[in-house]
């Protein structure tokens, strides 16, 4: 998967979260950012990977999103990997 495709998937996941007040509220609480700073946070390296990690951490949410978007759940994991690579390589 290309980095660009991974960004596209992660951005779509973020938009999905934003459309659902309960979901974006949970995401913001977990990530520790406020709603007023989501745009600036989205420009930070790793933010979109964090969006995908949030999605992968909630199986019912992940499966519902994948069903609606036509993606396999493994594509979410592949997109996350494309965004950050293997973190063990950075240690």
C-alpha positions in Angstrom: 0.0 0.0 0.0 1.3 3.4 -0.8 1.7 6.2 1.7 -0.8 8.3 -0.2 -3.5 5.5 -0.2 -2.9 5.0 3.5 -3.4 8.8 4.1 -6.6 8.6 2.1 -7.9 5.7 4.2 -6.9 7.4 7.5 -8.5 10.7 6.4 -11.7 8.9 5.6 -11.7 7.2 9.0 -11.2 10.6 10.6 -14.1 12.0 8.7 -16.2 9.0 9.8 -15.4 9.8 13.4 -16.1 13.5 13.0 -19.6 12.7 11.6 -20.5 10.9 14.8 -20.3 13.1 17.9 -20.0 10.2 20.3 -17.1 8.6 18.3 -15.2 11.9 17.9 -15.7 12.5 21.6 -14.2 9.2 22.5 -11.3 9.7 20.1 -10.5 13.1 21.5 -10.7 11.8 25.1 -8.3 8.9 24.2 -5.9 11.1 22.2 -5.9 13.9 24.7 -6.5 16.7 22.2 -9.3 19.2 22.2 -11.8 19.7 19.4 -10.3 23.2 18.7 -6.9 21.6 18.0 -7.9 18.7 15.8 -6.8 20.5 12.6 -3.4 21.3 13.8 -3.0 17.9 15.3 -3.9 16.3 12.0 -0.8 17.9 10.5 1.5 16.2 13.0 3.4 13.1 12.1 1.7 10.0 13.4 -1.7 11.6 14.0 -3.4 9.7 11.1 -1.8 6.4 12.3 -3.3 7.2 15.7 -6.7 7.5 14.1 -6.3 4.1 12.6 -5.0 2.6 15.9 -8.1 4.0 17.6 -10.3 2.4 15.0 -8.5 -1.0 15.3 -8.9 -0.9 19.1 -12.7 -1.1 18.8 -13.6 -4.2 16.9 -17.3 -3.4 16.5 -16.5 0.1 15.2 -13.8 -1.3 12.9 -16.1 -3.9 11.4 -19.0 -1.5 10.9 -16.7 1.0 9.2 -15.2 -1.6 7.0 -18.6 -2.9 6.0 -19.8 0.6 5.1 -16.6 1.5 3.3 -16.1 -1.7 1.4 -12.6 -2.2 2.9 -11.3 -5.4 4.6 -10.2 -4.8 8.2 -6.7 -5.9 7.2 -6.6 -2.8 5.0 -6.8 -0.6 8.0 -3.8 -2.4 9.6 -1.9 -2.1 6.3 -2.7 1.6 6.1 -1.4 2.1 9.6 1.8 0.2 8.8 2.3 2.2 5.6 2.0 5.4 7.7 4.5 4.5 10.4 6.3 1.4 9.3 7.6 -1.1 11.8 8.2 0.8 15.0 10.8 -1.8 15.9 12.9 -0.4 13.1 13.1 2.9 15.0 14.3 1.6 18.3 
